[in-house]
Amino acid sequence: MCGIVGTVGKENASAILLEGLRRLEYRGYDSAGLATIVDGKIERRRAEGKLDCLADLLIKQPLPGTIGIGHTRWATHGRPTEANAHPHATDLVAVVHNGIIENYRELREELESKGCVFTSETDTETIAHLISDFLRHGMTPQQATAAALKRLVGAFAIGVLFTGHSGLLIGARRGSPLALGYGKGEMYLGSDALALAPQTNKIAYLEEGDWAELYADKIVIHDETDKVVSRKIITTTLSEAATGKGQYRHYMLKEIFEQPTVIGDTLESLALPSGLAVPTLPFNWKAVPRVTIIACGTASYAGLVAKYWFEQLAKLPAEIDIASEFRYREAPMPLGGVTIVVSQSGETADTLAALRYAKAQGQKILSVVNVPQSSIARASDAVVPTLAGPEIGVASTKAYTTQLTVLLCLALDAARARGTLTNDRINEILRALREVPAQINAILRDEHRIQELAQKIRKAHDVLYLGRGLLYPIAMEGALKLKEVSYIHAEGYPAGEMKHGPIALVDKELPVVFLAPSDALFEKTASNIQEVIARGGKVILFSDKEGIEQTGAKTFMNIALPKADPTVTPLLYVVPLQLLAYYTALAKGTDVDQPRNLAKSVTVE
Ligand code: M6R
């Protein structure tokens, strides 16, 4: 949940580390800090709050040194204060850490009984004291780190500096990702390749249990048994255009506007002009008794749409479960079942744990991830990537619509294999999917309507989002987006469920967003619209021209969207809701790309 970076070489370490942290700030922004080695001693600068606070501190108190580690924090153990900010240090080592040390209480008690004095509330400080304890017993930095790693329970990626060693940096991973960067006379480590992109595109990923010694001219990698191993060095293609904000004020807006392109790219990877081209999967859809989809947050709403698609198109029983519930539910899973794991980052701790549970139950794991080198991708039997490119805004947008694109292609693949749809119908849906990028462009061109709406709802305390069928998950996603970036309380509900409770909330202040394309369920939703209007609620109707004309109701505002094949409407209807959340947040002046308390990649339970 935090971001870590490290460098050893010849240039000023602080500048490299600060730039790396800027690229990792999406992972957490409660506090930040750096440590380097100056004249053989560890020097630190730490600041509460966003990275800019640390940057200001570094102007006042520059940090020299050509070796260093850095950290941007999303607080888990201990408040977001300077004392709890990483790096944590003793007189012998400094440590940055992403993850959670589960046995830190026992370790802390043991170390305190030996006289170690702790200065923070964090679990990380135990790592610093533990390594120092082994060093005091005469071990080398390498031996002490390897010995400490064996005592740690939990998930972590760490970077460690040692007093008196200005040419050695050690990194290790278990459960949390760690990338190594190979430069010329300089080596780096970081939570992802994005952090290292300004320095190098030659990257190796540590595998589970690995640890590495980084020197200016070489990296030596060890596996969990301490044996020296080699890991493949790949050349990444991350460009500045993919990682910068371009002409946009915020990443979230840039990423919303990238959707036509990335949906098109993703679709092209799965469908040729002649038809569906999903890669061969390590199972036969015909023999699959049930699909279980697991994910968190926005990815789980993509999974919920997919459940409807698998059931409707492929007549394949499908369940969707929130990963944090599924992993502890001890759910029985059918023999020969397939589990689809959906995740942008591919590092979400709950999703990864649920994947492992499903694997242990003998399920084939198919993951839909945006980071192909991620832990989830690597633990899967097959991966179908979303080609969204780096998503930096904390609120997920383009990852979501590319997840929908992949999941619809998978459901169509299953339908073809199971003979539940004709080729003509499959091609018709693919044609509708190919229209989506142009239709989204049309929605984006009309964004002034959404800006108007944002001005009207910005003072609301609550907003209700309602939809039926495939638009029910979109109602949930729309509500989540609004909550995340504008801090307005919002609920997504199946429209038919409104009368069973939420209708009690309706009064003349409550904006009620209806997602109602003119499809087979339209008449039912139209009745719900009347029920809200009859009680004085403010109805905001998102529909196509036909639907808007058909309701004839006195709505507060109508937003006309393109008419499309009902199967692909989730991809269209979510886009104006993303814009609505964005412009409402802008009107309220919240921090759109880094909303309070959130982090992009949730690598803790
Ligand atoms: O990286 P993942 O897709 O696994 O992340 C899952 C959720 O944490 C994520 O979708 C979260 O809900 C986003 N902030 C939503 O905008």
Boltz pocket constraint, residues with backbone or C-beta under 6 A from the ligand:
constraints:
  - pocket:
      binder: B
      contacts: [[A, 296], [A, 297], [A, 298], [A, 299], [A, 342], [A, 343], [A, 344], [A, 345], [A, 346], [A, 347], [A, 348], [A, 351], [A, 394], [A, 395], [A, 396], [A, 397], [A, 484], [A, 598], [A, 599], [A, 600], [A, 601], [A, 602]]
      max_distance: 6.0
